[in-house]
Amino acid sequence: MTEQQLREQMVTLARSMFERGYATGGAGNLSLKLPNGHFLATPTGSSFGRLDAERLSVVDIDGNHISGDRPSKEVAFHLAIYRNNSACNAIVHLHSTYLTALSCLQGLDTDNAIKPFTPYFVMRIGKLPVIPYLRPGDPRIAEELATRAADYRAFLLANHGPVVTGSNLTDAVDNAEELEETAKLALMLDGKSIRYLSEEEITDLQGRGK
């Protein structure tokens, strides 16, 4: 895809998420890798429902602002993932309802916040590690993500929300939506007797793709 097509795709997918309640106000941010090696990102404080393709931010791998409106301060942790995972070409960060609710719970397994109970979670996400709480914009979020970037497709920022990667922006959005639905189901099933997937079933699903 050309840069212009990628810009238009970002606007279209962001609006779709906004209209379906995955993003509210100016919360959350998106980024993707451009053909020239730079990165396209949503501007600071921008609403997913009102993005302008021509005003999207462009930064380089070091975070230098190249063009467009000023990028979100959280683009720093996006870049930390890109630097440490060459398979990642797009990132979705949301404050979506169910994953944010999950991120606020005490006692989460920090290695995997959702014990697998659907094959789709295993195939699209695998595991969901929890990043300890840090204030939004804290540079240590990037440091925490950098150490885990090569091993996971998604992360849950404690008391904050999810960070989800993909091979392209459509893939990252699909992964984020599947993860949000899994969190919704997990909260709906809380306190009930859940049939979790066995280790054998999980192993059978791993590597099967999406």
N, C-alpha and C positions, 0 to 999 in steps of 0.2 A: 504494500500500500504506500502511496505517496504521503508526504507530510500533511498536505491538505486533507486527504481522505482520513488520516488518523485524527486530525483536529475535529473533523465533522463527526467521526465515530465517537470520540470522547464526549462531545456535546450531546449526541443522541442517546448514548448509554447512560450518561449522568442524569439526563432529564427523565429517562425511563425509571431509573432507581428512585429519583425524587418523587415522581408521580405515584409510585407504588409504596411509598413510605419507608424506604431503606435509608433515606437521608432527609434531614430536616434543617431549616435555616441555613447557616453557613458552615455547618459541621461536616467534617470528613474531607478527604482529598483523594485525587487520582493522579497517576503518572504512568507514562509509557516511554519505551525506548524508541527514539527516532532513527530513521535510516542512516543519518550522518553521525550517529553516536551520541548526540545530545539527548535531552529528556524533556518531554512535554508534560506539564503539570498544571493542576488547577490553581488559580491565583489565591492569595490569602483572603480569607473571609468570604469566598465566593459560594453562592448557592448552586447545588447540582441542577436546580431547575431553571437557572438563568445564566448559563455559561455562554460566552461569545467566542466562537472558534478563532477569531482573529486576535483576541486579547489573552489567550491562554499563555502561560509562562513557559519559557524555554530556559533550561539551565544546563551547564556541563556537569561532568562527573564529579567535579570538585565543589559544585554548588554555586558557581558563579552565574549571576543572572545575565542571560544573553539577550533576551527580547521578551516582549509582552508585558503584562502586568506583573507586579511583584509576586513571587511564589509564596505559597504557604510556608511557614517556618518548619512545618513537619516534613517538608521535602528532604530534609537532612536524613531522616531515618529511612526514607525511600532509597536514597542514594547508597546508604550503608548496605542495604540488601542487594542492590544491583552490583556493587563492588564485590560482593562475596558469594553471589549465585549467578553464574553466567546463563543459566537456563531461564532466569526470570526476565521477562520483557515488559511486564506491566504490574501495577500494584493498586489495590483498592483498600482505602482506609475509611471505615464507617463508624458512626455512633449509632448503629442500628439497634432497635429496641431490645430484642431478646439476647443478642450477644453482649450488649452493654450491661443488661441485667445480670447475665451470667458472670460477667467480669467483676461484679460487685459482691459476689458471694464469698464468704469465708470458707476455708477448708478445701479449696479446689486442688486437684492433683496438678502440681505445677509442670509436670512432664507431659500431661495430656488432660486438658480440662473437661473433655467429653469422652467418657468410656464408650467405645464403639457399639452401637446397636442397630445401625443401618449400613448396608453395603455401600451406599452412595457417599457417606462420610469417609469411609475407608478409601474408596477409589479416588475421590476428589481431593481430600485433605490429608488423610493418614493419621496424623496426630496434631493436637493443638496445644503447644506449650504456652505457659503463662509468663509474661514479662512482669516483674515486680512493679508496684506503683511508683511512678515518677510524674512530676507535674508536666502537663503538655508543653512541648518545646524544649524540655530538658535534654541536653546533648547525650546524656547517658542512655536514653531510649535507643538512639542509633548504635551505641556501643553494645547494648544488650542484644539487639537484633542482629548486629554483625556477627556475633559469636554463634548464632543459631541459623543464620540465613542459608547455609549450604545444606542443611539437614531437614528443613521443614517448608511446607507450602503456605502455612498460615500461622498466625500468632495472636494471642489474646493479651492486650495491654490491660493490666489490672485497673479496675475502676475507670475504664476509658473506652475500650472497644476493640474490634478486630483489625488486623492487618493481613491482607490476603494477596497472594501472588498468582501469576499465571504466565503461560507462554505467549499470550497476547492479551489485549484488554478484554475482549469477549470472554476468553477463558478465565481471566481473573474475576470478572463480574459473575460468571456462572458459578465459580467456586465460592464467591462471597454469598451468593444467594442460597446455595446448597448449605453452607455453613450456618447461615441465619435460620434456615428452616430446621436444621438439626438442633440448634440451641432452643428454638421454640418447642420442639417435641420433647427435648430433655426437661425443660421446665414444666411442661404439661404432665409429664410422667413422673415428676418428683414425688416420692413417697409411695409409688406403686411398684409392684413386682415386675421388673423389666427382664426380658430375655436378652442378655447381652450376647454379642457374637463371640464364639470360642476362638482360641488362638489358632486352631486349625482353619476355621472359616476366614479369619483375618488374613492368614498367610495365603490362602487360596485367592483372595481378592487383590492382594498387593501385586503390583506390576501389571495388572490387567488394564490399566488406563481408565479413561472415562467414557 
